[in-house]
């Protein structure tokens, strides 16, 4: 059965924002801030520049879909991190992210390999939560919560 993108997005927003409680509360992600694992990676000068410009705001997830500010920038968002609290801005980024990371084959992949799209809600959740659905990095509880929310939405 094909994934319904509208139901998936509703489930993601529900799980990510704790069903609305965190929709306007940014969530600090220490791995993206000074000293964090992603911050320290040699290839992440772009992240260090964002942190220099926006301090803690650059290391936070925003809005109903809890989109990371660095991810939003990667997707073309040009605003201030606080603008991602706006559901329209946040959801545009979330939809673009899902399209790139979950539903489309990476014909112009940032890496040399091509990957198939997600075929299950659990794979889509893994992709949204960890960046892809084909490696060993998984948050099983997140996937289970998302599958349950998706089933309840349908």
ABEGO torsion letter per residue (X at the ends): XBBBAAAAAAAAAAAAAGGGAAAABBBBBAAABBGBAAAABAAAAAAAAAAAAAEAAAABBBEAAGBBAAAAAAAGBABBAAAAABAAAAAAAAAAAAAAAAABBBABBABABBBBBBABAAAAAAAAAAGBAABABBBAAAAAAAAAAAAAAX
